[in-house]
Amino acid sequence: MSERPPKEDVPSARRPSRFTPKRIAITVLSLVIVFGGGGFVAYRAIENANEPPVEPFNVQDLGKLASGNLYAPDPESDALKAAAEQAYRAAKLKEGRGGAGKTGDFDWVIPKQAPAGDGFPPVNFPPGSDPSPGSNKATAKAMMAQFGFGADQWGCLERLWHKESGWNERAMNRYSGAYGIPQSLPGTKMASAGADWQTNAATQIKWGLGYIKGRYGTPCSAWAHSQRVGWY
């Protein structure tokens, strides 16, 4: 049996290197994917845990979303108001001719419950708490300055809302369904001023003053519009 020749030592300079540029690039890329990606996920998890929880929408927030721009012209609502005014005038004309269907002096009625709509259920009026037009007027007069209205605008506002609702927070237009002291259409628009819009006169007044300022500028401008077309 012949002996194998002794293995010659290969100089280290001639041995193939285990760390070729290609292998180094693959190794670095793998480390970036494994540790870099995982580190980013862990970092985001920690950040998300430290972020304050998002509070759910409350009734007022939902009301704001549902209401849209409260002060811009609303063609659909305006058309309903105009139709209601025409129906009221037709009924008054018929009454004046001695026909049936007496409507009274105003085009609004008092419902048995506060109206529902846009997710709001109907609400029973608080027992033993009758509307007080005098108190409602005092509230509105005190709030006018907050909206930049001077004392010279009070007479117009008083006449406007007397015509619209008799300053009764429960008034509902018998033709259009507009509701409250400022006769919001729909009534749910007033939810942007408070969740108690169905029964709270101050909430209705706050919304109504904002509506007048945003759309007409002043109560006297709103009153002039109402005198011209029958609604505002």
Rosetta constraint file for C-alpha pairs under 8 A:
AtomPair CA 10 CA 14 HARMONIC 6.59 0.50
AtomPair CA 10 CA 15 HARMONIC 6.86 0.50
AtomPair CA 11 CA 15 HARMONIC 6.78 0.50
AtomPair CA 18 CA 23 HARMONIC 7.93 0.50
AtomPair CA 19 CA 23 HARMONIC 5.93 0.50
AtomPair CA 19 CA 24 HARMONIC 6.04 0.50
AtomPair CA 20 CA 24 HARMONIC 6.18 0.50
AtomPair CA 21 CA 25 HARMONIC 6.13 0.50
AtomPair CA 22 CA 26 HARMONIC 6.32 0.50
AtomPair CA 23 CA 27 HARMONIC 6.09 0.50
AtomPair CA 24 CA 28 HARMONIC 6.12 0.50
AtomPair CA 25 CA 29 HARMONIC 6.09 0.50
AtomPair CA 26 CA 30 HARMONIC 6.11 0.50
AtomPair CA 27 CA 31 HARMONIC 6.25 0.50
AtomPair CA 28 CA 32 HARMONIC 6.24 0.50
AtomPair CA 29 CA 33 HARMONIC 6.25 0.50
AtomPair CA 30 CA 34 HARMONIC 6.06 0.50
AtomPair CA 31 CA 35 HARMONIC 5.62 0.50
AtomPair CA 31 CA 36 HARMONIC 7.06 0.50
AtomPair CA 32 CA 36 HARMONIC 4.64 0.50
AtomPair CA 32 CA 37 HARMONIC 6.85 0.50
AtomPair CA 33 CA 37 HARMONIC 5.24 0.50
AtomPair CA 33 CA 38 HARMONIC 7.65 0.50
AtomPair CA 34 CA 38 HARMONIC 5.99 0.50
AtomPair CA 35 CA 39 HARMONIC 5.71 0.50
AtomPair CA 36 CA 40 HARMONIC 6.15 0.50
AtomPair CA 37 CA 41 HARMONIC 6.29 0.50
AtomPair CA 38 CA 42 HARMONIC 6.13 0.50
AtomPair CA 39 CA 43 HARMONIC 5.95 0.50
AtomPair CA 40 CA 44 HARMONIC 6.15 0.50
AtomPair CA 41 CA 45 HARMONIC 6.14 0.50
AtomPair CA 42 CA 46 HARMONIC 6.27 0.50
AtomPair CA 43 CA 47 HARMONIC 6.21 0.50
AtomPair CA 44 CA 48 HARMONIC 5.95 0.50
AtomPair CA 45 CA 49 HARMONIC 6.13 0.50
AtomPair CA 46 CA 50 HARMONIC 6.29 0.50
AtomPair CA 47 CA 51 HARMONIC 6.29 0.50
AtomPair CA 57 CA 61 HARMONIC 5.62 0.50
AtomPair CA 57 CA 62 HARMONIC 6.43 0.50
AtomPair CA 58 CA 62 HARMONIC 6.36 0.50
AtomPair CA 59 CA 63 HARMONIC 6.10 0.50
AtomPair CA 59 CA 191 HARMONIC 7.70 0.50
AtomPair CA 59 CA 195 HARMONIC 6.02 0.50
AtomPair CA 60 CA 64 HARMONIC 6.24 0.50
AtomPair CA 60 CA 191 HARMONIC 5.80 0.50
AtomPair CA 60 CA 192 HARMONIC 5.63 0.50
AtomPair CA 60 CA 193 HARMONIC 7.43 0.50
AtomPair CA 60 CA 194 HARMONIC 6.01 0.50
AtomPair CA 60 CA 195 HARMONIC 5.51 0.50
AtomPair CA 61 CA 65 HARMONIC 6.34 0.50
AtomPair CA 61 CA 192 HARMONIC 7.24 0.50
AtomPair CA 62 CA 66 HARMONIC 6.09 0.50
AtomPair CA 63 CA 67 HARMONIC 5.94 0.50
AtomPair CA 63 CA 188 HARMONIC 6.87 0.50
AtomPair CA 63 CA 189 HARMONIC 6.73 0.50
AtomPair CA 63 CA 190 HARMONIC 7.75 0.50
AtomPair CA 63 CA 191 HARMONIC 4.87 0.50
AtomPair CA 63 CA 192 HARMONIC 5.27 0.50
AtomPair CA 63 CA 195 HARMONIC 7.92 0.50
AtomPair CA 64 CA 68 HARMONIC 6.49 0.50
AtomPair CA 64 CA 189 HARMONIC 7.52 0.50
AtomPair CA 64 CA 191 HARMONIC 6.87 0.50
AtomPair CA 64 CA 192 HARMONIC 4.79 0.50
AtomPair CA 66 CA 118 HARMONIC 7.36 0.50
AtomPair CA 66 CA 189 HARMONIC 7.40 0.50
AtomPair CA 67 CA 188 HARMONIC 7.21 0.50
AtomPair CA 67 CA 189 HARMONIC 4.90 0.50
AtomPair CA 67 CA 191 HARMONIC 7.99 0.50
AtomPair CA 67 CA 192 HARMONIC 7.22 0.50
AtomPair CA 70 CA 189 HARMONIC 7.10 0.50
AtomPair CA 70 CA 211 HARMONIC 6.56 0.50
AtomPair CA 71 CA 210 HARMONIC 8.00 0.50
AtomPair CA 71 CA 211 HARMONIC 5.52 0.50
AtomPair CA 71 CA 212 HARMONIC 7.83 0.50
AtomPair CA 71 CA 214 HARMONIC 4.96 0.50
AtomPair CA 71 CA 215 HARMONIC 4.91 0.50
AtomPair CA 72 CA 214 HARMONIC 7.67 0.50
AtomPair CA 72 CA 215 HARMONIC 6.32 0.50
AtomPair CA 73 CA 78 HARMONIC 7.56 0.50
AtomPair CA 73 CA 215 HARMONIC 7.43 0.50
AtomPair CA 74 CA 78 HARMONIC 5.92 0.50
AtomPair CA 75 CA 79 HARMONIC 5.99 0.50
AtomPair CA 76 CA 80 HARMONIC 6.37 0.50
AtomPair CA 77 CA 81 HARMONIC 6.18 0.50
AtomPair CA 77 CA 185 HARMONIC 6.31 0.50
AtomPair CA 77 CA 186 HARMONIC 7.77 0.50
AtomPair CA 78 CA 82 HARMONIC 6.13 0.50
AtomPair CA 79 CA 83 HARMONIC 6.11 0.50
AtomPair CA 80 CA 84 HARMONIC 6.05 0.50
AtomPair CA 80 CA 176 HARMONIC 5.95 0.50
AtomPair CA 81 CA 85 HARMONIC 6.18 0.50
AtomPair CA 81 CA 176 HARMONIC 6.27 0.50
AtomPair CA 81 CA 231 HARMONIC 6.41 0.50
AtomPair CA 82 CA 86 HARMONIC 6.30 0.50
AtomPair CA 82 CA 229 HARMONIC 7.75 0.50
AtomPair CA 82 CA 230 HARMONIC 7.47 0.50
AtomPair CA 82 CA 231 HARMONIC 6.94 0.50
AtomPair CA 83 CA 87 HARMONIC 6.15 0.50
AtomPair CA 83 CA 176 HARMONIC 7.79 0.50
AtomPair CA 84 CA 88 HARMONIC 6.12 0.50
AtomPair CA 84 CA 175 HARMONIC 5.03 0.50
AtomPair CA 84 CA 176 HARMONIC 5.44 0.50
AtomPair CA 85 CA 89 HARMONIC 6.20 0.50
AtomPair CA 85 CA 230 HARMONIC 6.13 0.50
AtomPair CA 85 CA 231 HARMONIC 7.14 0.50
AtomPair CA 86 CA 90 HARMONIC 6.08 0.50
AtomPair CA 87 CA 91 HARMONIC 6.15 0.50
AtomPair CA 87 CA 175 HARMONIC 7.19 0.50
AtomPair CA 88 CA 92 HARMONIC 6.18 0.50
AtomPair CA 88 CA 107 HARMONIC 6.21 0.50
AtomPair CA 88 CA 175 HARMONIC 7.59 0.50
AtomPair CA 89 CA 93 HARMONIC 6.05 0.50
AtomPair CA 90 CA 94 HARMONIC 6.15 0.50
AtomPair CA 91 CA 95 HARMONIC 6.08 0.50
AtomPair CA 91 CA 101 HARMONIC 7.01 0.50
AtomPair CA 91 CA 102 HARMONIC 7.37 0.50
AtomPair CA 91 CA 103 HARMONIC 6.96 0.50
AtomPair CA 92 CA 96 HARMONIC 6.06 0.50
AtomPair CA 92 CA 102 HARMONIC 7.57 0.50
AtomPair CA 92 CA 103 HARMONIC 7.08 0.50
AtomPair CA 93 CA 97 HARMONIC 6.38 0.50
AtomPair CA 94 CA 98 HARMONIC 6.57 0.50
AtomPair CA 94 CA 99 HARMONIC 5.28 0.50
AtomPair CA 94 CA 100 HARMONIC 7.31 0.50
AtomPair CA 94 CA 101 HARMONIC 7.82 0.50
AtomPair CA 95 CA 99 HARMONIC 5.09 0.50
AtomPair CA 95 CA 100 HARMONIC 6.41 0.50
AtomPair CA 95 CA 101 HARMONIC 6.75 0.50
AtomPair CA 95 CA 102 HARMONIC 5.77 0.50
AtomPair CA 95 CA 103 HARMONIC 7.86 0.50
AtomPair CA 103 CA 107 HARMONIC 6.95 0.50
AtomPair CA 106 CA 163 HARMONIC 7.36 0.50
AtomPair CA 107 CA 173 HARMONIC 5.85 0.50
AtomPair CA 107 CA 174 HARMONIC 5.97 0.50
AtomPair CA 107 CA 175 HARMONIC 7.51 0.50
AtomPair CA 108 CA 164 HARMONIC 7.80 0.50
AtomPair CA 108 CA 165 HARMONIC 6.69 0.50
AtomPair CA 108 CA 171 HARMONIC 5.96 0.50
AtomPair CA 108 CA 172 HARMONIC 5.13 0.50
AtomPair CA 108 CA 173 HARMONIC 4.06 0.50
AtomPair CA 108 CA 174 HARMONIC 5.05 0.50
AtomPair CA 108 CA 175 HARMONIC 7.97 0.50
AtomPair CA 109 CA 171 HARMONIC 5.65 0.50
AtomPair CA 109 CA 172 HARMONIC 5.32 0.50
AtomPair CA 109 CA 173 HARMONIC 6.27 0.50
AtomPair CA 109 CA 174 HARMONIC 5.96 0.50
AtomPair CA 110 CA 170 HARMONIC 5.82 0.50
AtomPair CA 110 CA 171 HARMONIC 4.99 0.50
AtomPair CA 110 CA 172 HARMONIC 5.98 0.50
AtomPair CA 111 CA 115 HARMONIC 7.90 0.50
AtomPair CA 111 CA 170 HARMONIC 7.11 0.50
AtomPair CA 111 CA 171 HARMONIC 7.31 0.50
AtomPair CA 111 CA 172 HARMONIC 6.84 0.50
AtomPair CA 112 CA 124 HARMONIC 7.67 0.50
AtomPair CA 112 CA 125 HARMONIC 7.99 0.50
AtomPair CA 113 CA 122 HARMONIC 6.20 0.50
AtomPair CA 113 CA 123 HARMONIC 5.68 0.50
AtomPair CA 113 CA 124 HARMONIC 5.04 0.50
AtomPair CA 113 CA 125 HARMONIC 6.26 0.50
AtomPair CA 114 CA 122 HARMONIC 5.43 0.50
AtomPair CA 114 CA 123 HARMONIC 4.98 0.50
AtomPair CA 114 CA 124 HARMONIC 6.25 0.50
AtomPair CA 114 CA 125 HARMONIC 6.71 0.50
AtomPair CA 114 CA 170 HARMONIC 6.93 0.50
AtomPair CA 114 CA 198 HARMONIC 5.60 0.50
AtomPair CA 114 CA 199 HARMONIC 7.00 0.50
AtomPair CA 115 CA 121 HARMONIC 7.47 0.50
AtomPair CA 115 CA 122 HARMONIC 5.00 0.50
AtomPair CA 115 CA 123 HARMONIC 6.95 0.50
AtomPair CA 115 CA 187 HARMONIC 7.77 0.50
AtomPair CA 115 CA 198 HARMONIC 7.12 0.50
AtomPair CA 116 CA 120 HARMONIC 5.10 0.50
AtomPair CA 116 CA 121 HARMONIC 4.68 0.50
AtomPair CA 116 CA 122 HARMONIC 4.34 0.50
AtomPair CA 116 CA 123 HARMONIC 7.50 0.50
AtomPair CA 117 CA 121 HARMONIC 6.71 0.50
AtomPair CA 117 CA 122 HARMONIC 7.92 0.50
AtomPair CA 117 CA 187 HARMONIC 7.99 0.50
AtomPair CA 117 CA 188 HARMONIC 6.57 0.50
AtomPair CA 118 CA 188 HARMONIC 6.83 0.50
AtomPair CA 120 CA 188 HARMONIC 7.89 0.50
AtomPair CA 123 CA 198 HARMONIC 7.23 0.50
AtomPair CA 125 CA 129 HARMONIC 7.82 0.50
AtomPair CA 125 CA 199 HARMONIC 6.65 0.50
AtomPair CA 126 CA 199 HARMONIC 7.99 0.50
AtomPair CA 131 CA 168 HARMONIC 5.97 0.50
AtomPair CA 131 CA 169 HARMONIC 6.71 0.50
AtomPair CA 131 CA 170 HARMONIC 7.57 0.50
AtomPair CA 132 CA 136 HARMONIC 6.21 0.50
AtomPair CA 132 CA 167 HARMONIC 7.98 0.50
AtomPair CA 132 CA 168 HARMONIC 7.14 0.50
AtomPair CA 133 CA 137 HARMONIC 6.10 0.50
AtomPair CA 133 CA 166 HARMONIC 7.12 0.50
AtomPair CA 133 CA 167 HARMONIC 4.95 0.50
AtomPair CA 133 CA 168 HARMONIC 5.87 0.50
AtomPair CA 134 CA 138 HARMONIC 6.40 0.50
AtomPair CA 135 CA 139 HARMONIC 6.23 0.50
AtomPair CA 136 CA 140 HARMONIC 6.25 0.50
AtomPair CA 136 CA 167 HARMONIC 6.59 0.50
AtomPair CA 136 CA 168 HARMONIC 7.92 0.50
AtomPair CA 136 CA 201 HARMONIC 6.53 0.50
AtomPair CA 136 CA 202 HARMONIC 7.33 0.50
AtomPair CA 137 CA 141 HARMONIC 6.08 0.50
AtomPair CA 137 CA 158 HARMONIC 7.40 0.50
AtomPair CA 137 CA 167 HARMONIC 7.13 0.50
AtomPair CA 138 CA 142 HARMONIC 6.21 0.50
AtomPair CA 139 CA 143 HARMONIC 6.30 0.50
AtomPair CA 139 CA 202 HARMONIC 6.75 0.50
AtomPair CA 139 CA 205 HARMONIC 7.95 0.50
AtomPair CA 140 CA 144 HARMONIC 6.16 0.50
AtomPair CA 140 CA 202 HARMONIC 7.62 0.50
AtomPair CA 140 CA 205 HARMONIC 6.18 0.50
AtomPair CA 140 CA 206 HARMONIC 7.92 0.50
AtomPair CA 141 CA 154 HARMONIC 6.90 0.50
AtomPair CA 143 CA 147 HARMONIC 7.32 0.50
AtomPair CA 143 CA 206 HARMONIC 7.55 0.50
AtomPair CA 144 CA 148 HARMONIC 6.62 0.50
AtomPair CA 144 CA 149 HARMONIC 5.23 0.50
AtomPair CA 144 CA 150 HARMONIC 7.10 0.50
AtomPair CA 144 CA 209 HARMONIC 7.32 0.50
AtomPair CA 145 CA 149 HARMONIC 5.17 0.50
AtomPair CA 145 CA 150 HARMONIC 6.32 0.50
AtomPair CA 147 CA 209 HARMONIC 7.01 0.50
AtomPair CA 147 CA 210 HARMONIC 7.08 0.50
AtomPair CA 147 CA 213 HARMONIC 7.16 0.50
AtomPair CA 149 CA 153 HARMONIC 6.31 0.50
AtomPair CA 149 CA 218 HARMONIC 6.92 0.50
AtomPair CA 150 CA 154 HARMONIC 7.50 0.50
AtomPair CA 153 CA 157 HARMONIC 6.46 0.50
AtomPair CA 153 CA 218 HARMONIC 7.18 0.50
AtomPair CA 153 CA 219 HARMONIC 5.93 0.50
AtomPair CA 153 CA 220 HARMONIC 6.06 0.50
AtomPair CA 154 CA 158 HARMONIC 6.04 0.50
AtomPair CA 154 CA 219 HARMONIC 7.62 0.50
AtomPair CA 155 CA 159 HARMONIC 6.27 0.50
AtomPair CA 156 CA 160 HARMONIC 5.98 0.50
AtomPair CA 156 CA 219 HARMONIC 5.69 0.50
AtomPair CA 156 CA 220 HARMONIC 4.98 0.50
AtomPair CA 156 CA 223 HARMONIC 5.94 0.50
AtomPair CA 157 CA 161 HARMONIC 6.16 0.50
AtomPair CA 157 CA 219 HARMONIC 5.22 0.50
AtomPair CA 157 CA 220 HARMONIC 6.94 0.50
AtomPair CA 157 CA 223 HARMONIC 7.18 0.50
AtomPair CA 158 CA 162 HARMONIC 6.00 0.50
AtomPair CA 159 CA 163 HARMONIC 6.18 0.50
AtomPair CA 159 CA 223 HARMONIC 7.65 0.50
AtomPair CA 160 CA 164 HARMONIC 6.25 0.50
AtomPair CA 160 CA 219 HARMONIC 7.84 0.50
AtomPair CA 160 CA 222 HARMONIC 7.76 0.50
AtomPair CA 160 CA 223 HARMONIC 5.54 0.50
AtomPair CA 160 CA 226 HARMONIC 7.57 0.50
AtomPair CA 161 CA 165 HARMONIC 5.72 0.50
AtomPair CA 161 CA 166 HARMONIC 6.29 0.50
AtomPair CA 161 CA 167 HARMONIC 5.87 0.50
AtomPair CA 161 CA 181 HARMONIC 6.36 0.50
AtomPair CA 161 CA 182 HARMONIC 6.13 0.50
AtomPair CA 162 CA 166 HARMONIC 4.05 0.50
AtomPair CA 162 CA 167 HARMONIC 5.55 0.50
AtomPair CA 164 CA 181 HARMONIC 7.09 0.50
AtomPair CA 164 CA 182 HARMONIC 6.74 0.50
AtomPair CA 164 CA 183 HARMONIC 6.36 0.50
AtomPair CA 165 CA 169 HARMONIC 7.57 0.50
AtomPair CA 165 CA 171 HARMONIC 5.51 0.50
AtomPair CA 165 CA 172 HARMONIC 7.55 0.50
AtomPair CA 165 CA 180 HARMONIC 6.86 0.50
AtomPair CA 165 CA 181 HARMONIC 5.32 0.50
AtomPair CA 165 CA 182 HARMONIC 7.09 0.50
AtomPair CA 165 CA 183 HARMONIC 6.83 0.50
AtomPair CA 166 CA 171 HARMONIC 7.78 0.50
AtomPair CA 166 CA 181 HARMONIC 7.41 0.50
AtomPair CA 167 CA 181 HARMONIC 5.19 0.50
AtomPair CA 168 CA 180 HARMONIC 6.73 0.50
AtomPair CA 168 CA 181 HARMONIC 5.52 0.50
AtomPair CA 168 CA 201 HARMONIC 7.97 0.50
AtomPair CA 169 CA 179 HARMONIC 7.79 0.50
AtomPair CA 169 CA 180 HARMONIC 4.46 0.50
AtomPair CA 169 CA 181 HARMONIC 4.80 0.50
AtomPair CA 169 CA 198 HARMONIC 7.95 0.50
AtomPair CA 169 CA 199 HARMONIC 6.69 0.50
AtomPair CA 169 CA 200 HARMONIC 7.14 0.50
AtomPair CA 169 CA 201 HARMONIC 5.33 0.50
AtomPair CA 169 CA 204 HARMONIC 7.34 0.50
AtomPair CA 170 CA 179 HARMONIC 7.05 0.50
AtomPair CA 170 CA 180 HARMONIC 5.45 0.50
AtomPair CA 170 CA 181 HARMONIC 7.44 0.50
AtomPair CA 170 CA 198 HARMONIC 7.76 0.50
AtomPair CA 170 CA 199 HARMONIC 7.09 0.50
AtomPair CA 171 CA 179 HARMONIC 5.84 0.50
AtomPair CA 171 CA 180 HARMONIC 5.29 0.50
AtomPair CA 171 CA 181 HARMONIC 6.83 0.50
AtomPair CA 171 CA 183 HARMONIC 7.77 0.50
AtomPair CA 172 CA 177 HARMONIC 5.72 0.50
AtomPair CA 172 CA 178 HARMONIC 5.58 0.50
AtomPair CA 172 CA 179 HARMONIC 4.49 0.50
AtomPair CA 172 CA 180 HARMONIC 6.47 0.50
AtomPair CA 172 CA 183 HARMONIC 7.27 0.50
AtomPair CA 173 CA 177 HARMONIC 4.86 0.50
AtomPair CA 173 CA 178 HARMONIC 5.13 0.50
AtomPair CA 173 CA 179 HARMONIC 6.49 0.50
AtomPair CA 173 CA 183 HARMONIC 7.52 0.50
AtomPair CA 176 CA 185 HARMONIC 7.78 0.50
AtomPair CA 177 CA 185 HARMONIC 6.98 0.50
AtomPair CA 177 CA 186 HARMONIC 7.19 0.50
AtomPair CA 178 CA 183 HARMONIC 4.86 0.50
AtomPair CA 178 CA 184 HARMONIC 5.21 0.50
AtomPair CA 178 CA 185 HARMONIC 4.48 0.50
AtomPair CA 178 CA 186 HARMONIC 5.78 0.50
AtomPair CA 178 CA 187 HARMONIC 6.09 0.50
AtomPair CA 179 CA 183 HARMONIC 4.45 0.50
AtomPair CA 179 CA 184 HARMONIC 5.32 0.50
AtomPair CA 179 CA 185 HARMONIC 6.65 0.50
AtomPair CA 179 CA 186 HARMONIC 7.13 0.50
AtomPair CA 179 CA 187 HARMONIC 5.14 0.50
AtomPair CA 180 CA 184 HARMONIC 6.52 0.50
AtomPair CA 180 CA 187 HARMONIC 7.15 0.50
AtomPair CA 180 CA 198 HARMONIC 7.58 0.50
AtomPair CA 180 CA 201 HARMONIC 7.83 0.50
AtomPair CA 180 CA 204 HARMONIC 6.56 0.50
AtomPair CA 181 CA 201 HARMONIC 7.19 0.50
AtomPair CA 181 CA 204 HARMONIC 6.37 0.50
AtomPair CA 181 CA 205 HARMONIC 6.81 0.50
AtomPair CA 181 CA 208 HARMONIC 7.82 0.50
AtomPair CA 182 CA 204 HARMONIC 6.80 0.50
AtomPair CA 182 CA 205 HARMONIC 6.83 0.50
AtomPair CA 182 CA 208 HARMONIC 5.21 0.50
AtomPair CA 183 CA 187 HARMONIC 7.29 0.50
AtomPair CA 184 CA 188 HARMONIC 7.68 0.50
AtomPair CA 184 CA 189 HARMONIC 6.66 0.50
AtomPair CA 184 CA 190 HARMONIC 6.90 0.50
AtomPair CA 184 CA 208 HARMONIC 7.70 0.50
AtomPair CA 185 CA 189 HARMONIC 7.14 0.50
AtomPair CA 187 CA 191 HARMONIC 7.98 0.50
AtomPair CA 187 CA 198 HARMONIC 7.79 0.50
AtomPair CA 188 CA 197 HARMONIC 7.65 0.50
AtomPair CA 190 CA 194 HARMONIC 6.94 0.50
AtomPair CA 190 CA 197 HARMONIC 5.73 0.50
AtomPair CA 190 CA 203 HARMONIC 7.48 0.50
AtomPair CA 190 CA 204 HARMONIC 6.26 0.50
AtomPair CA 190 CA 207 HARMONIC 5.72 0.50
AtomPair CA 190 CA 208 HARMONIC 7.96 0.50
AtomPair CA 191 CA 195 HARMONIC 5.20 0.50
AtomPair CA 191 CA 196 HARMONIC 7.26 0.50
AtomPair CA 191 CA 197 HARMONIC 5.62 0.50
AtomPair CA 192 CA 207 HARMONIC 7.46 0.50
AtomPair CA 193 CA 197 HARMONIC 7.31 0.50
AtomPair CA 193 CA 203 HARMONIC 5.84 0.50
AtomPair CA 193 CA 204 HARMONIC 7.39 0.50
AtomPair CA 193 CA 206 HARMONIC 6.56 0.50
AtomPair CA 193 CA 207 HARMONIC 5.47 0.50
AtomPair CA 194 CA 203 HARMONIC 5.85 0.50
AtomPair CA 196 CA 200 HARMONIC 5.67 0.50
AtomPair CA 196 CA 203 HARMONIC 7.00 0.50
AtomPair CA 197 CA 201 HARMONIC 7.53 0.50
AtomPair CA 197 CA 203 HARMONIC 5.61 0.50
AtomPair CA 197 CA 204 HARMONIC 5.84 0.50
AtomPair CA 200 CA 204 HARMONIC 6.55 0.50
AtomPair CA 201 CA 205 HARMONIC 6.13 0.50
AtomPair CA 202 CA 206 HARMONIC 6.10 0.50
AtomPair CA 203 CA 207 HARMONIC 6.34 0.50
AtomPair CA 204 CA 208 HARMONIC 6.02 0.50
AtomPair CA 205 CA 209 HARMONIC 6.06 0.50
AtomPair CA 206 CA 210 HARMONIC 6.36 0.50
AtomPair CA 207 CA 211 HARMONIC 6.13 0.50
AtomPair CA 208 CA 212 HARMONIC 6.19 0.50
AtomPair CA 209 CA 213 HARMONIC 6.15 0.50
AtomPair CA 210 CA 214 HARMONIC 5.98 0.50
AtomPair CA 211 CA 215 HARMONIC 6.00 0.50
AtomPair CA 211 CA 216 HARMONIC 7.92 0.50
AtomPair CA 212 CA 216 HARMONIC 5.29 0.50
AtomPair CA 212 CA 217 HARMONIC 6.17 0.50
AtomPair CA 212 CA 218 HARMONIC 6.22 0.50
AtomPair CA 212 CA 219 HARMONIC 6.26 0.50
AtomPair CA 212 CA 222 HARMONIC 6.55 0.50
AtomPair CA 213 CA 217 HARMONIC 4.25 0.50
AtomPair CA 213 CA 218 HARMONIC 5.54 0.50
AtomPair CA 213 CA 219 HARMONIC 7.55 0.50
AtomPair CA 216 CA 221 HARMONIC 5.74 0.50
AtomPair CA 216 CA 222 HARMONIC 5.50 0.50
AtomPair CA 217 CA 221 HARMONIC 6.71 0.50
AtomPair CA 217 CA 222 HARMONIC 7.75 0.50
AtomPair CA 218 CA 222 HARMONIC 6.44 0.50
AtomPair CA 219 CA 223 HARMONIC 6.01 0.50
AtomPair CA 220 CA 224 HARMONIC 6.06 0.50
AtomPair CA 221 CA 225 HARMONIC 6.28 0.50
AtomPair CA 222 CA 226 HARMONIC 6.19 0.50
AtomPair CA 222 CA 232 HARMONIC 5.99 0.50
AtomPair CA 223 CA 227 HARMONIC 6.09 0.50
AtomPair CA 223 CA 232 HARMONIC 7.41 0.50
AtomPair CA 224 CA 228 HARMONIC 6.20 0.50
AtomPair CA 225 CA 229 HARMONIC 6.22 0.50
AtomPair CA 225 CA 230 HARMONIC 7.49 0.50
AtomPair CA 225 CA 231 HARMONIC 7.01 0.50
AtomPair CA 225 CA 232 HARMONIC 5.99 0.50
AtomPair CA 226 CA 230 HARMONIC 4.63 0.50
AtomPair CA 226 CA 231 HARMONIC 4.39 0.50
AtomPair CA 226 CA 232 HARMONIC 4.98 0.50
AtomPair CA 227 CA 231 HARMONIC 7.48 0.50
